[in-house]
C-alpha cells in the first residue's frame, strides 16, 4: 500500500495555500548554519 505516503510540498503548493514570507526571512536558511555562544556538552 503506497497511497498513504505524503509528498514534499513544492513552491506552487505553498503559494496556493496563501503562505508567504518576507524577502529578508527566507524559508530555507543559508548554509553553513552559524550559531553564536553555543557550548556542546558530550559524555
C-alpha positions as a printed NumPy array, in Angstrom:
array([[ 0.   ,  0.   ,  0.   ],
       [ 1.704,  3.198, -1.129],
       [-1.247,  5.604, -1.082],
       [-0.512,  6.788,  2.46 ],
       [ 2.806,  8.464,  1.666],
       [ 2.866, 12.254,  1.735],
       [ 4.916, 14.047, -0.884],
       [ 7.01 , 17.096, -0.08 ],
       [ 5.111, 20.298, -0.928],
       [ 6.543, 22.383, -3.721],
       [ 6.705, 26.144, -4.032],
       [ 3.442, 26.195, -6.014],
       [ 1.654, 24.288, -3.231],
       [ 2.892, 26.756, -0.618],
       [ 1.799, 29.762, -2.684],
       [-1.609, 28.184, -3.374],
       [-2.211, 27.874,  0.376],
       [-1.715, 31.626,  0.824],
       [ 1.531, 31.383,  2.783],
       [ 4.255, 33.935,  2.133],
       [ 7.464, 35.101,  3.774],
       [ 9.246, 38.447,  3.575],
       [12.349, 38.603,  1.38 ],
       [14.663, 39.031,  4.379],
       [13.29 , 35.915,  6.136],
       [13.59 , 33.021,  3.659],
       [12.12 , 29.613,  4.474],
       [15.473, 27.91 ,  3.866],
       [18.418, 29.417,  5.78 ],
       [21.76 , 29.979,  4.075],
       [24.383, 27.314,  4.654],
       [26.535, 26.731,  6.582],
       [24.448, 27.46 ,  9.666],
       [26.129, 29.642, 12.251],
       [25.482, 29.595, 15.984],
       [26.715, 32.161, 18.479],
       [27.643, 31.444, 22.1  ],
       [26.965, 27.711, 21.892],
       [28.534, 25.095, 24.121],
       [28.139, 21.453, 23.173],
       [28.4  , 19.082, 26.113],
       [29.011, 15.416, 25.398],
       [29.579, 12.427, 27.637]])
